[in-house]
Amino acid sequence: MIHHIINGDNVRGDVIFLHGFGGSTVSFAYAANIISKQAFRTTLVDMYGFGKTPPLDRPMTLDDYVKSIEEIIEYYRMENVILTAHSFGGRVAIRLAASNRRIKKLVLTDSAGIPPRRALKYYFKVYSYKLFKKLGITLNTGSRDYKGLSDVMKKTFVNIVNDDLTPYLDKIDCPALLVWGKNDSETPLYMAEIMKKNISDSALIVFENCGHFCYLEEPYRFIKILSAFCVDGGEAV
């Protein structure tokens, strides 16, 4: 696990940024630099298999990623932690916020973790794939991004996306801010609404003209909201 601390001044606490699948420390670098100027120690992470970390020698599970962030928190003796996470990183953040009392605030932007509502076509496709596999016939299925992964990363991807994190949401007792792109097709807005309903102290802000990367599509607005939430000592905005 490779991580980069931008600022050692943690008067207000620590902000850890967790990227999405295929991302790296670059994903939140601009936001982390801005937040670091407000007396926060900010930490960017290249999670296993991404960025500058070595290629994986075995498939990872969500537990592996959660443990790796907990090790960073323990190593630096972080006590007042704010997690800011996108997509796949949101899965890790949800699990951490549900169990680690050092997490004091949570920011999820276009986060994964809620099972998608599948159309009948999807189930037919999965059934057909499994049937042909039993018959020994290989089909050219899967997204272009998935096909480009190594075998180990493919297995890691499958391990992660099969986890339904809904049961963890009501265990999160810190303030949570959800920032979502209205046009997000990868983690649609209804997922944010489920999260808001199940996390007791939570608020949802929707970026009307954005998709799955709303924090990059409207970076100044996102950072302004993030900054206000981090600095404010109260509940979710």
N, C-alpha and C positions, 0 to 999 in steps of 0.2 A: 504494500500500500504506500503510494507516494502522496505526500501532502505538502502544502506550501503555506506558511504563516506570513501574512503581509505585515501585520502590525503586532508588536508585543505588548502594547498598552491596552490592558483589559480592565480598565477602571469600571466600565459598565458591564463587562462580561464578554462572552465568546460567541461569535457568529460563525457557524459551520455551513458551508455551501456544498450541496450534493447534486451532481450533474445527472442528466438523463442517460439512457442507454446509447452508447456511441459517443458520449460527450467526454469532457476532460476538465482540468482546472481552468481552461480558457473560457468555458461556458459562462461562468459567473465572475470572471476576473474584473470586469469593469465595475460591477456592483460591489464587489468585495473591497476594491480600492476606495470607493466613496464611503462605504460604511466604516472602514477602518479609521477614517479621519474624525469619527465621532466617539472616540475613546473606547472602541471595541477592538478586541483582538479577532481578526478574521482568518479563517482557515479554509483553503481550497483543497479539494481532494481529487486525486486520480484513483478511482476505485479499481479493484482487481480486474485486469483484462482491458483497461482503457487508458488513454493518454500515454504517459511514459512508463507505465508499469510493464513488467515483463509479460510475455504471453503466458496464459494459464497452462499449468501442467495437469490440471484436473477440473472437472466442472464445478462451479460454485453454486451455493444455495443462498437464499435470502438471509438465512442465519449467519452465513460466512460474512456477508457484507455488513450486517448489523454488528456483529462482533468486532469487525475491523474498526468501525467508527467508535465503538465503546472503548477500544484500546487507546485511540487517540485522546478521548475525553479523560481516561484514567491517567495516561502518561503525562499530560499537561495539567492534571489536577483541576480540570474545568468544573466550576460549580454552577455558574449562571449561563446556561447554553441556549442559544437561539438557533434552531435548525431552519435552513432555507433550502428547499429542494424542488427539483423539476422532474416530472415524469417518473422514470424508474427510481431516481433518487428519492422520490416521495414515498415509495414503498419502504425503503430503509428508514426514512424519517418517521413514518407512521408507527412502525414497530418500535423504534427507539422511544418516541414520545409516549407510547402506551405503557412502557415498562421502566424507563430510566427517570428517576426523580430530578436529575440534574438538568433535564430539558425544561426550560421555563417558558419558552414560546416556540411556536411552530408556524412556518410559512410554507404553504404548498402551492406551487404554480403548475397548473395543468398536470396534476399528479396522477399516476397510475395507482391501482390497488383495488378498484371496484370491478367486479366481473362485467364484461360488456353484454349488452342485449344483442343477442345474435339472431339474425334472420334465418328462416328455414333453409335458405340456400347455403348458409354456413354449415349447418349440421349435415346437410346432404353431402357437402364437399368433404367434411371430416370422415363421415361414414364411408364414402367411396374410397378415400385414401386408405383407410384401415382395411377395407375389403381387398383392394388391389395389392396392398402390402402382404396380406396373408397368402395371396395367390402368387406372390413373388414378382409382381409387376411394379416397376418404379415409375412414378408419375413426376412430371416437372411442376411441382407445386411449391408454394411459399413465396413470400415477398422478395423483391430484389435485395433488400438489406439483409434479410435472413439468409438468403443463398450465399451472400458474400462472407458470411461468418465462417470461422474455423469450426471443426467438429466439436471441439471443447466449448467454444462460445455458443454454438447452437444448443448444446445440452444445458449450458448455463441459462440461456434465454428461456428454454422450456421450463426449467426448474423455477424460474422467477415468475413468469407470467401466469403460471397455474395457481399461484397463491391468492386466495380471496382474503383481503384484509379487513373486510367489513366488521368482523367480530372484535377487532382491536380499537375501532373508532370510539366506542363509548368508554374505553379505558383511558383515553387522553383527557387529562384534567387541567392542562395548561391552556392559555389563550392560543387560538389558532386562526390564522388569516389565510383564506383561500383566494388566490388571484388566477382568473381563468380567461381564456380567449373564447368568446362566444361562438366562433366558427371552428373550434377545435374538433377535428374528426377522429383523432387518435384516442384521446380521453375526453369524450363529449361532456358538455356542460351538466347533463343529468348526473354524472358521477360526482361533480362538485356539490350538487344539491343534496345527494345522499350523504356525503361527508359532512356537510353543514348540519344536516338533520341529526346526525349521530354523534357529533362532537359537541359537547354541551356549551362550551364557551368559544364560539366560532363566528366568523363573519365572512361573507363572500363578496368579492369585487369582480365585476365582469368587464373585460375590455371588448367593446362592441365589434370592432373591425379586425380582431386578431384571431389567430389559430392556435396551434399547439405550442408555439414559442412566443407567447405574448410578452414575456419578460425581455425578449430580444427585439420584438416588433415595436414595442413602445418602452424602450429602456429608461428614459428619463421619468416617465410616469411611474413605472414599476419601482425604480429606486426611491423616488419621493415617498411612495406609499410604504415601502419596506423600511425606510429610514424612520418615518413617523411611528411605525409599529414597534420597531426595535427600541427607540428612545423612550416612547411612552411607557409609563409604569403601570398602566391600568389594563383593562380587558381588551379583547379584540375590537378593532375599530368598527 
